[in-house]
Amino acid sequence: MILWVAIALVGMAALAWVFRFAGQSVTGNAPKFRDMPYGVAFGYVLGAVVLLWLIWAYTQGHSSELAIANKFFFLRIAIEGFILFAIAAWVFRILGRNVGTAWSKKMFRSMPLTASFGILTIIIYAIFAIFAGAIAPYGQEQIIPGVAANIVPGGDPALGGDPAFYFGTDQIGRDILSRLIYGAQNTVGIAFATTLLAFLIGGTLGFLAATLGGWLDQVLSRMVDVLMAIPSLIFALLLMTIASVWAPQLGIPLTAFMVIIIAVIDSTRVYRLARAVGQNIVVMDYIEAAKLRGEGLGYLVFREILPNATAPLLAEFGLRFCFVFLTIAALSFLGVGIQPPLADWGTMVRDLGGFVNYAQFAPLAATAPLLAAGAIALLTVAVNFVVDWMLHKSSGLKE
């Protein structure tokens, strides 16, 4: 195996040299090829080789031999999904450029395809989260009478599937499709609420520290330094373990403790950003003018500092939402996050992991835990695409 990899690398290195030399000869030593570094030429060759391999692997996924088709099943689905989402994002951007207000049309005209994909994905997730009760065929905690548990996804009766439950059922007979839909409502909704609380705490304290300074700034900053020195996931896991003992005694849902704990931990990052941005704003002349007019603290924070800090805070909100979202999924996977009977994607990955054993001979039957994991990954990528675009716009860079 190592020998074949070495031979492939040597072959690509030779092709890169031939590619650059041929380009220089054919174009009459044009600047594009004359000034092209060897590493760039190698990158072109490597990209072409990877593209050819993907095309070959995709054709193998449609092979008539079942063993070969199963081997490339997930890669084929990934390629088809990528093409489908790219087309959907392109159509969505075209629609946005022609339908809507003048402001929205202008926004879509300057929007890259990645941001269009991100916004479309977020809208779809929001629809599923808001209207989960109307979309899902069954309740998230409903054990369906007369239906077996652990029905294999795919709907193939020969493998233990059921055409009426294409995504299968879990270990106690609940519909997996319905729990996936409700997972958007619980996982995404709770993550959004947690991020809002984190920004309310961190942003308020950060702006106060930047505006007032002095001992308040020192006390808050040192407290934040202590909290940030502890790994966030380990700290959250420790506090959630303690809260799992207190929650039944206090009669408070463990999910409420989780929201508060993660919000406080993540508010330290928001505090750092808000304080740094606020300190750059409070030295401006218009802040001094507002102070001379006798404006109070509330006016300075909400009418002067906050409007000028909106762009970096919005970008940070997207990134922070991703981290909170992944933290909640991780805690649920470890058993101390969103508690049953609420549907949660992290818990579903853990509980449905046994279906992965079907991957070798029945790939479709192994998709149950992968759907929940894919839902987490897809939303994370989509939010990051939108955040990257917002950072680009707020930085003042030209397209």
N, C-alpha and C positions, 0 to 999 in steps of 0.2 A: 504493500500500500504506500509506504513512504517513498519507494523507488518510483512509482507512478506519479506521485505528487511532484517529486523532484524533476522528472522528465517533463511534466506539464509546465512547470515554472520556467524551465530552460527554453522550451518551445515558445512560450508566450514572450519571453525576453527577446528571443530572436525575431519573432513576428513584430514586436514593438520597434526594433531597429529597422526592419524592412519597411514598416509602415511609415516611419518618419523619413527614411531615405527616399522612398517612392513618392511621398508627398512633396518633398523638396524638388525632385526631378520633374514631376508632372506639372507642378505649378510655377516652374521657373524660379525656385528658391523664394517663394512668397513669404512675407514676414510670419504668417501663421505657422508655417512649418519650419522656417529657418530659426525662429526663436523658441520653438517648442522644446521644453526640457524632456529628457528621456523618460522621467517619471510620468509625465502627462501622456506620452505615447503609450507607455505600458498600461496606464489606466484605461485608455481607449480600447486596447486589445483585451484587457481583462473584462471590461464591460461587455464587449462583443461576445466573448466566450461564455460569460454568465448568461447573457440573453439567449444564445444558441442552446445552452444546456436547459434553460427553462422551457424553451419551445419543445425540445426533445422530451423532457420530463412530462410536459403537459400531454403530448401525444401518447406517452406510455400510460398515463392515467386513463386513457380511453381504449386501452388494449383489450382485445377479446379474451385474453388469458386473465382469469380472475385474480390469480396470485400477483401478477405484475400490476394490474389496475389497482388492487388494494394497497400495494406498496406506495403508489404515487397519489392515492386518493386525496389526502389532505392538502398536498401541494396543488393539485388540480382545483380543488375548491377555493384555495387561497387566491390563485390566479384569476379564476372566474369572478370571485368576489371583488378583487381589486379592479377588474375591468368594469364590472357592474357599478361599483361605487364611483369610479371615475366618470362614467357616462352620466350617472345621476347628478353628480356635482356640476358637471358641465351644463346640463340642461337646467339645473337650478340657478346657475349663474346667469345663463341667457334669459331665463324667466325674470330674474331680479332686475336685469338691465332694462327690461321693457315694461314691467308691471310694478306699480307702487308710486311713492312720492318722489319728488325731485331729489330729495336727500338720499333715499334708499337706492335710487338708480345710480346716483353718483358713487355711492359706496360700493355697489356691485361692479361698476366699471373699473374701479381701482383694486378690486379684490382678486388675489391669486386663486388658482383652482384648489389649492390645499385649504385655504380659509373657507371657500365655498363648501367643500366637503365637510369641514368641521362644523359649520353653522347648520348645514342640513342634518348632520348626525345628531347634533344637540337638540334640534327641533323634534326629530323623530323620538328621541329618548324622552323629551318633555311630554309629548303626546301620550306615550305609553305610561309614563309616570302619573299624569293627571287623570287619564281616563282608563286606568287599569281595571277598575271594577266593571266597566262596560265592555272592554276588549277581551278580557280573560274569560274563557269558557267555564271555568270553575273557580271557586274561592281559593285563596292561598292556603287555607288550613283545612279545606274540605277533603275528607276521606271518602272517596266515591264508592257508594254501596255496590257490591257485586263485582268489583273490579280488583284484579289481583295486584299485589305489590311487585315492585321490581320488574315491571314490563320493559323489555329492552327497546330502546329507540330504533326507529327505522320502519316499524310496521310489518316486519316479516314474521309470520307465525312460526316458521320453521326454526327461528332463532329465539323464540319467546316473545315476539312482538305482537302488537295489536293494531290493525289499521285505524281503529277509532281513536287511538292514542299514539299518534305518529312520533311524538317526543318521549313517549313512555311514561311510567309512573315511578315514584320514589320508593323508599324502603317501607313506607306504611300506606301506600296506595293513593298518594296525591298526584295530581296531574303536573308533570314537569313544565309543560308549556305555560300553564297558568302561574306557576311559581316564578318562572323566568320573567313574566310580564309584571307581576307584583314586586319582583326584585328591583325593577327600575324605580317603582314608587318608594320602596323602603330604603334601599342602598343609596340611590341618587338623592332622594328627598332629604334623608337624614344628613348626608354629606353636605348638601347645600345649606341646610339650617345650621350645621356645625361651623361651616366656613363663615357664614354671616355673623355668628356669635363671636368667632375668633377675630374678625375684622372690627366688630363693635368694641371689643375689649382692647385689642392691640392698637387699633387706630386712634381711639380716644386717648389712651394713656400716652401713646407716642407723640401726638400733637400737643398734649398738655406738657410733656417733658420738654419738647422743643420750644414751646412758647414761654413757659415759666422758668425753666432752667433751675439752677441752684440745687438745693438739697433734694427736691422732688425728683429732678433728673437723675441725681446720683443714686438715690435709693431704688428707683424703678430700674435703672440700668444694671445695677449690681444684682438685683433679684432676677432679672432676665438672663444675665450671664450665668447664674447658678443653674437655672432651668435649662438653658441651651447646652450646658456642659454634659447633661445626661442624655444618652441616646433616646430619641423620642418614642420609638416603638417599644423598647424595653421598659421605659418609664410608664407608658400607657398600659402595658400589660401588667405591670406591678400594681398600679392603681386600680385597674379593672378587677384584678384578683381580690383586692381588699374590698372594693365596692360590691362584688358578688356576695360577700358575707353580710354587708350592711343592708343591701337593697331589700331582702325579705323582711328584715327586722323593722325597717323604716316604712315599708309599704310603698316604696318608690321603684318604678321600673328600672331595670339595669340599663336599658337603652338611654334613659335620661342621664344617668351617671356618665355613660360613655360620651354623650354629646358634650357635657360640661368638661370632662377630663381632656378630650382631644381639642376642644376649643381653647382651653387655657394653655395647653402645651403649644399649639400652633400660633396662639396670639403673640408669643415671644418673637417669632419671625416677622409678624406684621408690625409689632412695636418697633423693631429695628428699622424697618423700611420707613414707617411713618415718621419716626424721630429724625432719620437722616434727611428725608425729603422736607420735613418741616423746618429743620435748622437751615436749609438752603433758602427757604422762603421767608423766614422771619427777619432776615437781614435786608430784604428788599425795601426800596424807598416807599412803596405804597403801604407797607406794614407800618412804617414809622409815621406816615401821614395819618393812618387810621388811629394810631395811638395818640397822636397830637390832637385829633378831633375828639378824643375822650371815649373812643369805642371800647366796649367791654370785651371780656375774654371770649364769650360766646360768639360775638360778631367776628372777632379775629379768626377763630377756628373755623366757623362754618361759612363765613362769607368771603374770607380772604385766603386762608391756607388751604382748606379742603378743595375748592374749585380748581386751584392750581396744582393740586396733587392727584387729581382724578386719574390721569393717564397711567402713571406707574402703579397706582393702587388697583386699577382695573386689571392690568396685566398680572399683578401679583395675585389678585383674586382667582384668576384662572389657574395659575400654577398651584396655589394653595388648595384649591378645590380638588385638584388631581391628587395631591399628597394626602388630604383628608379622606378622599374616596378610597385610595389604596390602603390607608391605615385601617379604616373601618372594615374593609374586605379581609385584611390580614387578621385583625382581632376576631372577626367572625369565623374565619378559618380555624383559628386556635381555640374557639369555643367560648370566648368571653365578649363577643361583640353583640350584634343584633340577635336577640334570643328567639327561639321557637315560641309560637308557631309562625312568627313573621317570616316571610320569604326573604332570603338574602343570598346574593350571588357568591359571597365568600363561603358561607355555610354549604351551599349547593355544590361547590367544587369539592369540598371535603366529603360530603355525604354520598355523592354520586361517583366518586373516584373509582369504584369497583368496575364501572362500565368500561374503563379504559382497557381492561383485559380482553375485550372483544376486538380491539383495534387491528390485530393482525389478519383475522379472517373475515371480519364484518365491520369495516371502518365506520359505517353509518351508525352502528349500534354504540360506538364509543364517543359519540358527539355530546352526550348529556353533560358531563362536567366541562367539556371544551366550550360549549355554548355559553355557560356562565363565565368562564375565564375569558372567552372572546369578547363578551359584552363589557367586561371591565377594561380590557385592553383597548377596545375600539373607542370607548368614550374618553379614555385617557389620551389617546392619540388625537382625537378630534378636538378636545379642549386645548391641547398644546399647539395644534395648527392655528387655532383662532388667537391664542395668546401671542404666538410668534408674529402674526400679522398685526396685532394691536401694538406690540412693541415696535415694529417697524414704522407704523404710522405715527406713534407718539414720539419717536426719536427724531422725526423731521427729515429722514432720509428720502431721497427721490427714487422713484421706480427706475 
